[in-house]
Amino acid sequence: MSTQQDVDAATVEVVRNYLTSAATEMQRTLIRTAYNTIIYEILDFGISVFDRDLNLVADSPGLALFLGANDYGIKKAVEHVGEENMEPGDVFIMNYPYWSGTHTLDVLLFAPVFYDDELIGYTTCRAHWLDLGAKDSGYVLDSTDVHQEGVLFPGTKVYKNGEPDPEIMDIIRFNSRMPEKVVGDLNAQVAAVRTGEKRLQELYEKYGADTVETSIDRILDHGERTAREAVAELPDGTWSATGYADGVNREEGDLIKLRAEVTIDGEEFSVDFSGSSPLVDEPLNIPPGMSETICKLCFKTLTTPEEDSNGGQYEPLTMHVPEDNIFNASYPAPTFTVWTGIVAIDVVYRALAEGMPDRVPASTGGDLADIMLYGENPETGRPFVEANNEGVGWGAGVGHDGENALMHISETMVRNIPIEVFENKAPIRFDQLSLREDSGGAGKHRGGLGIRRDFRVLEPVGALSIIQKTRTANWGLDGGSPGEKNVVVLDSDREDFDERVEVLVDNDDLYDDESVKHAGMFRGNFMPDEVISNRTAGGGGYGEPFARDPEAVREDVADGYVSREAARERYGVAITEDGEVDHDETAELRGR
């Protein structure tokens, strides 16, 4: 029998890369066979491979928040199903949010992998489905319990001995407004987990169980050791921060409180969400699997950001969240609009910035700024759902400006849908897609810019937004200013507009322009020539704005990042009509 000393380092590295390659091949299989653009264009999925002890051994990033949720979900699923009830060829489906780690449309499929009749691991694939019997098309924005959010599967055997269960498939088909695409996506996920299953079996066939399992032990041990060494290099201490997410249909100022306390003690790293809002009767509660993922994502970026993920890397991390806390959703609390968790990521980073501002940049735009369209395609007569995540500004840090128009850090490898594809799938035209001037927070180093995208409706269509942070600003560091807030501008001159479109988060009081309606979250029916203008938040600035090099401000103005007025007011830099720095007036402005 092999021992750790019998397996050389080169073999361990070959096994590690074989596992990573298997996860990558699973990803490619999914992209090539999925039916909906949210999967194959946006890459809204998470793929993971686990050993038989449920340790993460490889993943393929799509949506970062899915990977930690997969860790939590597979443990809950196996606990519910029981290893003794699993056989070769089985595939299971789970979307029960309190176990799966996210909302009901982020469906987790997993397959137990057998070799020589022995269970050797699991392959998992989570992806966003278009519809599964929820009360509304697209996204549910006003649910008050989980049973309004779709059909629930707690870990149900959808394939038995390699064949689909016709009764379970019928339940899925008859509870979806788009059964063809939903079943197509299910089949794509089955193909993905089967691909991983085959590769894992090939690995065992080539090297033998002892060598593979000893190599996995070494991989996990190295991951833990590397992470602990990284934590030990961070400053010890306890730091806390509080942020806010928009409520839904709440009174003005009644926001959802998100509080995080981070403690580093030697090689141990912990996050405590006590002090946050209690559970709410709105779909904004965060399942515990997602709360774990928030912690893992922030921890990963500080400790082993350049290494492929494995379960050992997270051994130094612990999380505490009390009962009846918004970070600990339990039945029957609604969870559909889980973007609250995305806002919470920046709260954890804000706490960390208190102790290590040289390691943590200022805030991002703090949201995904999603606009979703749904309805009946006028050309095909079939129902459709199309969505588009948008880039936000990233925060500036020590020695650098923030990046412009990047996906939020929770999205990792996620993309937006190309304009040509979106205009082909839905009856809209994009009038504008540009960087949002002056949206980046001012500072010695400027925050990155958000974007502006204008959707012009061509045929009657339903639309909604899932934006969760519009009423409160993000944060700068060391004297830097926050970036501009997320906002959606709804432009229509029709008298019946308010009857067709319900604004769930109203931001009219935050903006001066009375000719249009400003919103965060909304849902409704739009008519031809009405415009939805999505304007995403900028990142926070770092350092005092008046310390920014006037030449850098001049370049920002030339690039269209900063207006001449903002250069004068925010940075104390006077730019002439010829685009040059007026040094005398600048000195006077900054002296004043």
Buried (B, 14 or more C-beta within 10 A) or exposed (E): EBEEEEBEEEBBEBBBEBBBBBBBBBBEBBBEBBBBBBBBBBBBBBBBBBBBEBBBBBBBBBBBBBBBBBBBBBBBBBEBBEEEEBBBBBBBBBBBBBBBBBBBBBBBBBBBBBBEEEBBBBBBBBBBBBBBBBEBBBBBBBBEEBBBBBBBBBBBBBBEEEEBBEEBBEBBEEBBBBBEBBBBBBBBBBBBBBBBBBBBBEBBEEBEBBBBBBBBBBBBBBBBBBBBEBBEEBEEEBBBBBBBBBBBBBEEEEBBBBBBBBBBEEBBBBBBBEBBBEBBBBBBBBBBBBBBBBBBBBBBBBBBEEEBBBBBBBBBBBBBBEEEBBBBBBEBBBBBBBBBBBBBBBBBBBBBBBBBBEBBBBBBBBBBBBBBBBBBBEEEEEBBBBBBBBBBBBBBBBEEBBBBBBBBBBBBEBBBBEEEBBBEBBBBBBEEBEBBBBBBBBBBBBBBBBBBBBBBBBBBBBBBBBBBBBBBBBBBBBBBBBBBBBBBBBBBEEEEBEEBBBBBBBBEEEEEEEEBBBBBBBBBBBBEEBBBBBBBBBBBBBBBBBBBEBEBBBEBBEEEBBBBEBBBBBBBBBBEEEEEBBEEBBEEBBEE
